[in-house]
Amino acid sequence: MTVFFSYESNLMNKKETILTGDRPTGKLHVGHYIGSLKNRVQLQKTCNQFVMIADVQALTDNFEDPQKVHDSVFQVMCDYLAVGIDPAQTTIFIQSMIPAIPELTLYYMNLVTVARLSRNPTVKAEIKQKGMEESLPVGFFTYPINQAADITAFKATLVPVGEDQLPMIEQTNEIVRSFNRIYKKEVLVEAKGLLPVLGKRLVGIDGQAKMSKSLNNAIYLSDSLDELSKKVRSMYTDPNHLRVEDPGKVEGNPVFDYLDLFATDTHKVQELKDHYARGGLGDMVVKKYLLEVLEAFISPIRERRKLYEHDRAQVMQILLEGTKRAALVAQQTLAEVKEAMHLNYQK
Ligand code: TRP
């Protein structure tokens, strides 16, 4: 096959180190693309980038569904390759195959208080959303510490994420500072969060603030034209735009939000917006154009994705090779951490 690449180490002159990742709980959607995948495709050219498929973290709220997490690892990998994350430039790996990460997590647990974890706004919101208030698993409660281990194991300086992940980076940096102070060595490195260029999150097709699998309001990078067209047709628009003649609202109208993010012809989008606001432009006309725009974006991704999906063995091999490289890097950090903590008995 010609779609694969060989790894060449050109990391020496790349200044920033990136660590980022996704929980494998399903296929990735266009919200992931806008929120982080797009950034990663750009950043891999200039940074030393690690992308982690966070199966261990996915289990913290899906431990009863290991098959889903297992199957999603391959699906997420196909999504990564299809959008252009290039294994020759980015080290892609599986979290559960890096034994240094849980070991680091254990050491960091001494440096974080229960009170501090309880204040983490992301975890707080997730606990509420998942109805875990009554019986909160320790594993889920402590996942920010595990995430700090992910980030620091690679001495990442940049973590491209959505806004909801910023508290994780704050928590990570607190651990870094405590560790370096207590163990009197600058072993760990602080990281900066990097938000999506547009700073705008893609809303769901139902107009809800977040596109997500569990809300059933997502457009997947793997959607067929048929699925895509059904979803676009059912999209939420301005509920008060009842007749074609009525003036419609552009602001906060998901159809126009999507056009802003995916259409290349900004002139045409502006014309449609003006016409819609004036009245006389039906939702169906705008949706028909949006379908064209989204299909132009998704169809090459969908085609490439099919190739990867049909070549499971080779895709998994690439992932396992990345994992081997990642394990070595994390192992090195762990050795420095243990040295600083006086856990060095074999000199
Ligand atoms: N928590 C992230 C999410 O839910 C996934 C993740 C795990 C991650 N470890 C990470 C992201 C380290 C950035 C860095 O999307």
Boltz pocket constraint, residues with backbone or C-beta under 6 A from the ligand:
constraints:
  - pocket:
      binder: B
      contacts: [[A, 19], [A, 20], [A, 21], [A, 22], [A, 23], [A, 52], [A, 54], [A, 57], [A, 147], [A, 150], [A, 151], [A, 159], [A, 160], [A, 161], [A, 165]]
      max_distance: 6.0
